[in-house]
Amino acid sequence: MTPKRGHAWRAIRNSPGIQISIYFLAFALLIGLYTYIFHSFYPVLEDHTISWSHALLFVVESMTTVGYTDIPPFVNDLTILLAIQIMISGVIMIFIVVPLLLAPFLTTMLAPTPPRATPHVLSNHTVVFGYDELTRSVIDSLTISDHDIVIVEEDKAAALEIATLYRRRAYVIWGEYTDPGTWQAAHIASAGFIVISKEERQTANIILGIRKMAMGKIISVIDKISFDRYLRYAGADYVLSPKDSTGRILARHAVLNPAGDTVQEIPGLDRITININHTPDNGIRLINIPVIAGCSAQGKNLRELRLFETYGIIVLFLWKEGTFVAEPGDDVIVDDTTSLFLFGRAEAIVQAITTEFCAKGLKDTRAVIAGFGDVGKAAYQELLQAGATATVIDSGPYDLQDQIVGNAEDEQVLKDTRIESAQFCIVALNNDDVNIFTTLMARNINPNIRILARANEPASVDKLYRAGADYVALLPMIGGQIIGRIILADTVTILLDLPNGDIVVMKQVARNDAMTIKWFIRKAPGIRIIGIESVSRTIVAPLPEEVLQKDDSVIAVGNTEQLKRFIRLL
């Protein structure tokens, strides 16, 4: 019997509804008991008869303290004591028990609850499982289009907060990730894309559950690149590792990889990479070029370089000593603290790289890589492909030609890598605090070194720059931007997300009527049209009088609101 009593007691303790029911039952029984006592003893004590209804009325009025409509006469001290007892019991039940028991229950019942479903049926939308910095970046990337987004969050408090934050930009559903009811509420069957940013085992569980009903593409975000094949086998169409992408981006801010990218499944990737070992085409490219010490361009300003006059390319943006410059002037000096964004025909960019920026001959270029996780490994492979050498620091031993086993925060360990003579330092550890301190030490040991750092949290980006980093890659933002490219491929091709909030996009003209760039800019103020590409022509920095025609691919720069108008106009 004891175990059963224990179960019953736990059920009562864990259920506010049962507790409230017991309270009202006890209150009713107490009223009934006092009514019986008063009806039985009043005639004896006061020598007057009293009906059951009058006895009940007296007890209820006494216990609820609402006042008496018709108080029965009594003079006996025992009757007075009984009336006082009834009043005290009522005060205890109403003014003590109710606040302790009933008020918290009512507060819980009346608390705002996040929605369990969207207000109407959706189709061709994007469903996002889990909310973190990466999925926040995905949502921000999608805001340049009129694209419906559903965020699924299983934590009630978090779902309520997200619903308040994205009231106008996304639908939020509160429900368990693996619950078929949640999938139905999010309209998984009619979704265009499903993005899952959770731990790999939970991600696999979700994919296996929705795969048969999902007609759209499933995008899985993984922490470890080694899990790629398992999630593809589970049914993911895309398996993305922000760490791998971040490592490659960090390396490309150090040297230009002559092999270019081999993975072409990301829309727009072919427009921001180049392969200088093969004959390039004449398509427009936007390439980030780090300036290598000793190259022909070093020490010249942009006016002296004459890139547009000589090669027909322009410098759209640049990084200079850790600062992003959205509209660089002609007087900006190009040196090894500079990273340029070159825009123009692929063939012309290759000519400029080989002539001005010393893309070859990197045998003497050496980098120090702090951390050999997925980010560090990707950066290491990219550097080796470019012909540079790298010394790795990691606490675990690896089968590498040049590695120092130790802690990157140790000054002696950094000096053992010969960091004083290295041109680059890639800080790629999985701890932002360690990355910040390692950056401080590297900058103090070698004031002239170019430092490229990884960050996990947005709050760490500014700290890393202040610690001495020349470029910081925010890992979740990079992952979110890649996913945004995939989802929006049929609407617009995103080429580059800029640190100042602007985005570089390419959009094909669908209108039949011809329009000039001047007219277009007047209709979408703030937009910069920087290029036009079609089967018959390629134009860099077109003049305002240039006419846009159907099927032209237009490359433009603008913020989210400006690009929304740009997309609608085309």
Order of alpha helices (4+ residues) and beta strands (2+ residues): alpha-alpha-alpha-alpha-alpha-beta-alpha-beta-alpha-beta-alpha-beta-alpha-beta-alpha-beta-alpha-beta-alpha-alpha-beta-beta-beta-alpha-beta-alpha-beta-beta-alpha-beta-alpha-beta-alpha-beta-alpha-beta-beta-beta-alpha-beta-beta-beta-beta-alpha
